[in-house]
Every structure is written in C-alpha cells, then in structure tokens.
Amino acid sequence: MKRILITGATGNVGSEVIRFLMDLNSDNEIIAGVRDITKAERNFLKFPKLKFVNFDFEDQDTYEKALTGIDSIFLLRPPHISDVDKYFRPLINSIKNNGISKLVFLSVQGAEKSKIIPHNKIEKLIIESGCEYIFLRPSYFMQNLTTTLIQDIRTKNKIILPAGKGIFNWIDVENIGETLAILLLGFSDFKNQSIELTGYENLDFFTVVNLINKTLNSNITFQNVSPFKFYTIKKNEGLNKGLIIVMIMLHFLPRFQKPPKISCFYEKITGKRPTTLSEFIQRDGYQFII
C-alpha cells in the first residue's frame, strides 16, 4: 500500500482528485493535506477512508509531519501564492529530503513557454530537485466562471477581464481531477512527462458570454479592459496583489498567442470525450444567479 498526499485538498481540483481516487477503489492510503482538519472532515463525510493531516503552503512548520512517510504527492499552486522562491523552494526541498520521489504537479497549458508565470518556475524547481515528476498542463478552467469570475457576474452581470479577443481552450475541472487520479495511480506509465490536457473547444470570452446567455436566457456581457484598469478595479475590491498579476498574465497574454493546441489525452486515457462548455453551463450555470 502506498501513501498519497493531496495538497489543496478542499479546493476545486483537489476535491475532484480525491473523489476520483476513491471512485477508482484504490488500495492506497489517500491523505488530504488541509489547514483545518475538523472542517475538512465535514466536507468529506462520504469518504470515511480518507485520512487528514495538517498542511499549509504558507507555514513551513507543517511540512515535516505532513510529508513523513509519503510515497507520492499531488502538488498545485494556490492562486494567491506567486512568490515561488519564498514558498515552493523550501517545500520542494522538504519533499526531496523526505524521500518522496514521485510528484504530480498541476501546471498550466503553455507553462514551458512563459518564463514569467509561477508555474514555469515551479516546474524548473521540481526538475532540479531530481524527483520523478508528471506535469499536467490543463487549459483554461470552465470553473473559473463559477469561482474567480463569479462575483462580477452576480453583482455586475459582467465578465471583466483584459482578455480582448484572446482565444482560450476550455476544460472541466472534473475531467482534470479524473486525469490526475489516473496519473497518480499509474505514475510509472507517465513519469517524467509533461502532458497537456484540453477540451475540444477554443473560444473567446465574447463567444462564451453569448453561449451562456443562449443557454440560460440571461443577459451577461463581456467587458474588455486594459491590464492597468483591471489591476485598479481588482485592487480597489481588495484582491491579493499577486493574484491580480497572475490573472492579468493568464488573460492578457493569450491575445498575442496562437489558438491553443487541442489535446486528445483525456479521451485517450478514459475513453470519454471531455465536457463541452454548453454541458458545463447546463450543469453548473445555476451558480451565476444568487
């Protein structure tokens, strides 16, 4: 039996990874690394075999206990953490020092091409550590519509971004979680690979808003703004500076890039087609309305 640590366990991706690991009836011990164990236990009541350990990316004192006895780890970057050297360098050193040689990292599509985004730097740290790794590089999360962007949709009936007519590929977090569970359980089949994961739709935000309105009979609009104006708006709303900068990079840079490449990896390993954006809106679009 192997012990697999899931970081970011209560977030959108982490919780889906855990759900699919449990659904796959793994004999491994799955451990959720969380800041509040009592709260997490309530969130995961339907998984009585799930174990918990205190883990906080911003508290190095939690690393040693959380990493002791772990065989492999799922690692992601919390959205508000952009200082890689401050947080991820000591964490990856601790992972290596605890003898954990199998690491699956949730990166982003195109991370290898953009040296200014945190994911690029984290990938390099992992490679330098000598750990065996899998980098999963998914495209743009459909769930950004129901998380990062939801407040503007609910309060302003708008999506406000510096994205212009930039083209994004859309992927469902459920598809990501299922893929990550398969990679964690079949690590040796994919080790030391960088894998892109996409849906089959490349769409800009103007098209996405039209699709939402057609599906839900709503009247949401997309407002394109400059990076400077976006920074000012979100800073005045109290958003973390690092998160705002990462949001600008992820939404502004695609305006000057070619449309994302389509990957068939999800269908290859699951035998299923990825979720369409229309299916996602029909399933989760109720969250757009308070």
C-alpha positions in Angstrom: 0.0 0.0 0.0 1.3 3.4 -1.0 0.5 6.7 0.8 -0.5 9.6 -1.5 -0.7 13.2 -0.2 -3.2 15.5 -1.9 -2.4 19.2 -1.4 -5.1 21.8 -2.0 -7.5 19.0 -1.0 -10.5 21.2 -0.3 -10.2 23.3 -3.5 -12.0 22.6 -6.8 -9.2 20.4 -8.2 -8.0 18.7 -5.1 -11.5 17.6 -4.1 -12.1 16.2 -7.5 -8.8 14.3 -7.4 -9.9 12.8 -4.1 -13.3 11.9 -5.4 -11.9 10.0 -8.4 -9.2 8.3 -6.3 -11.9 7.0 -4.1 -14.1 6.0 -7.1 -11.3 4.1 -8.6 -11.2 1.9 -5.5 -7.5 2.3 -4.9 -5.9 0.2 -2.2 -3.6 3.1 -1.5 -4.0 5.4 1.6 -5.2 8.8 0.4 -4.3 11.7 2.7 -5.7 15.2 2.4 -3.3 18.0 3.4 -5.5 20.7 4.8 -5.3 23.8 7.1 -8.4 22.9 9.1 -8.8 19.2 9.7 -12.2 19.5 11.5 -13.7 21.5 8.7 -12.3 19.2 6.0 -13.6 16.1 7.8 -17.1 17.6 7.5 -16.6 18.3 3.8 -15.5 14.7 3.0 -18.0 12.8 5.2 -18.8 10.5 2.2 -15.2 9.3 2.1 -14.7 7.6 5.6 -11.4 6.0 4.5 -9.8 9.4 3.7 -7.1 10.4 6.1 -6.2 14.0 7.0 -3.0 15.8 8.0 -2.3 19.5 8.8 -0.6 21.2 5.9 -0.3 24.9 5.0 1.7 26.1 2.0 2.5 29.3 4.0 3.6 27.5 7.2 6.9 25.6 6.8 6.4 24.1 10.3 3.6 21.9 8.9 5.8 20.4 6.1 7.7 17.8 8.1 4.7 16.0 9.7 2.6 16.2 6.5 5.4 14.7 4.3 6.7 12.0 6.6 6.0 8.5 5.2 4.5 9.8 2.0 5.3 7.9 -1.2 3.9 10.3 -3.8 2.3 13.7 -3.8 -0.1 15.8 -5.8 1.1 19.4 -5.8 -0.7 22.5 -7.0 -0.2 26.3 -6.7 -2.8 28.1 -4.6 -4.0 31.1 -6.7 -2.8 33.7 -4.2 0.7 32.4 -4.0 3.0 33.9 -6.6 6.4 34.1 -4.8 7.9 30.8 -5.9 11.2 31.1 -4.1 9.6 32.0 -0.8 7.1 29.2 -0.7 7.8 26.5 -3.2 11.6 26.2 -3.0 11.5 25.2 0.7 8.5 23.0 0.1 10.2 21.1 -2.8 13.4 20.8 -0.7 11.3 19.2 2.1 9.7 16.8 -0.4 13.1 15.7 -1.6 14.6 15.5 1.9 11.7 13.2 3.0 12.5 10.8 0.2 9.3 11.5 -1.8 10.4 10.8 -5.4 7.0 10.8 -7.2 5.4 14.2 -7.7 2.4 15.1 -9.9 2.2 18.9 -10.4 -0.8 20.7 -11.7 0.7 23.3 -14.1 -1.0 25.2 -16.9 -1.0 24.9 -20.7 2.0 26.7 -22.2 3.9 26.9 -18.9 7.1 25.9 -20.7 6.9 28.9 -23.0 6.2 31.6 -20.4 9.0 32.3 -18.0 7.1 35.0 -16.1 4.3 32.8 -14.8 4.8 31.0 -11.4 4.1 27.5 -12.9 7.2 27.8 -15.2 9.4 28.4 -12.2 7.9 25.6 -10.1 8.4 23.1 -12.9 12.1 24.1 -13.1 12.5 23.7 -9.3 10.9 20.2 -9.5 13.2 19.1 -12.3 16.2 20.5 -10.5 15.2 18.6 -7.3 15.8 15.2 -9.1 12.3 14.0 -8.2 10.4 11.9 -10.7 7.5 14.0 -11.9 4.5 14.4 -14.1 3.4 17.9 -15.1 -0.2 18.0 -16.1 -0.8 21.2 -18.1 -4.6 21.8 -18.5 -6.1 24.6 -20.5 -8.5 27.3 -19.1 -10.8 26.0 -16.3 -14.5 26.2 -17.0 -14.9 26.6 -13.3 -13.2 30.0 -13.4 -16.7 31.1 -14.5 -18.1 29.9 -11.2 -15.2 30.9 -8.9 -12.8 33.6 -9.9 -15.2 35.5 -12.2 -18.5 34.7 -10.3 -18.6 37.9 -8.2 -18.6 40.2 -11.2 -21.2 38.0 -12.9 -23.5 38.1 -9.9 -23.1 41.8 -8.9 -22.4 43.5 -12.3 -23.9 41.0 -14.8 -20.5 41.2 -16.5 -17.3 39.3 -17.0 -14.5 41.9 -16.7 -11.0 40.9 -18.0 -8.1 42.2 -20.1 -8.7 39.2 -22.4 -9.9 41.0 -25.6 -10.5 38.5 -28.4 -7.9 36.1 -27.0 -8.7 32.5 -27.6 -8.9 30.1 -24.7 -9.4 26.4 -24.6 -12.0 25.3 -22.1 -11.6 22.2 -19.8 -13.8 20.9 -17.0 -12.2 20.5 -13.6 -14.0 17.2 -13.3 -12.0 16.0 -16.3 -8.8 17.3 -14.7 -9.5 15.6 -11.4 -10.2 12.2 -13.1 -7.0 12.5 -15.2 -4.9 13.4 -12.1 -6.2 10.4 -10.2 -5.3 8.1 -13.1 -1.8 9.7 -13.3 -1.2 9.3 -9.5 -2.2 5.6 -9.6 -0.4 4.8 -12.8 2.6 7.1 -12.2 5.3 4.8 -13.7 3.4 4.8 -17.0 3.7 8.6 -17.4 6.7 9.6 -15.2 8.9 12.5 -16.3 6.4 13.6 -18.9 4.7 16.9 -19.4 1.1 16.3 -20.6 -1.3 18.9 -22.0 -5.0 18.4 -21.2 -7.6 20.3 -23.1 -11.2 20.2 -24.1 -12.2 20.3 -27.8 -13.4 24.0 -27.9 -11.3 27.1 -28.5 -13.5 30.1 -27.7 -13.0 33.8 -26.8 -15.0 35.4 -24.0 -17.4 37.2 -26.3 -18.5 33.8 -27.7 -18.6 32.3 -24.2 -20.9 35.0 -23.0 -23.2 34.5 -25.9 -23.3 30.8 -25.2 -24.1 31.4 -21.5 -26.9 33.8 -22.5 -28.4 31.4 -25.1 -28.3 28.5 -22.6 -29.6 30.3 -19.6 -31.7 33.0 -21.2 -29.5 35.6 -19.4 -28.0 38.9 -20.5 -24.4 38.8 -19.2 -21.9 40.9 -21.1 -18.1 40.8 -21.5 -16.2 44.0 -20.8 -12.7 44.1 -22.1 -10.4 46.4 -20.1 -6.7 47.3 -20.2 -4.4 45.4 -17.8 -3.9 48.7 -15.8 -7.6 49.3 -15.4 -8.2 45.6 -14.4 -5.4 45.9 -11.8 -7.0 49.1 -10.4 -10.5 47.6 -10.3 -9.4 44.4 -8.5 -7.1 46.3 -6.2 -9.9 48.5 -5.1 -12.0 45.4 -4.5 -9.3 44.1 -2.1 -7.9 41.3 -4.2 -4.5 40.0 -3.4 -1.8 41.8 -5.5 -0.1 38.5 -6.5 -3.4 37.0 -7.6 -4.3 40.1 -9.7 -0.9 39.9 -11.5 -1.3 36.2 -12.3 -4.9 36.9 -13.5 -3.6 39.6 -15.9 -0.8 37.3 -17.2 -3.2 34.4 -17.8 -5.8 36.5 -19.6 -3.8 39.2 -21.4 -1.0 37.1 -22.9 -3.3 34.8 -25.0 -4.3 37.9 -27.0 -0.9 37.7 -28.6 -0.6 34.0 -29.0 -1.8 31.4 -31.4 -5.0 29.5 -30.5 -4.2 26.7 -28.0 -3.4 23.3 -29.4 -6.1 20.6 -28.9 -5.0 17.5 -27.0 -6.9 14.2 -27.1 -5.2 12.9 -23.9 -8.4 12.8 -21.8 -10.2 10.7 -24.3 -7.2 8.5 -24.8 -6.9 7.5 -21.1 -10.6 7.5 -20.2 -12.4 6.5 -23.4 -14.7 9.5 -23.0 -15.0 12.9 -24.6 -14.3 15.9 -22.4 -17.1 18.0 -21.1 -18.4 20.7 -23.5 -18.8 24.2 -22.3 -22.5 24.0 -23.1 -22.8 20.9 -20.9 -20.9 22.7 -18.1 -23.2 25.7 -18.3 -26.3 23.5 -18.2 -24.9 21.6 -15.2 -23.4 24.5 -13.1 -24.8 27.7 -14.6 -27.3 28.0 -11.7 -24.4 29.5 -9.7 -24.5 32.6 -11.9 -27.7 33.6 -10.1 -27.7 34.4 -6.4 
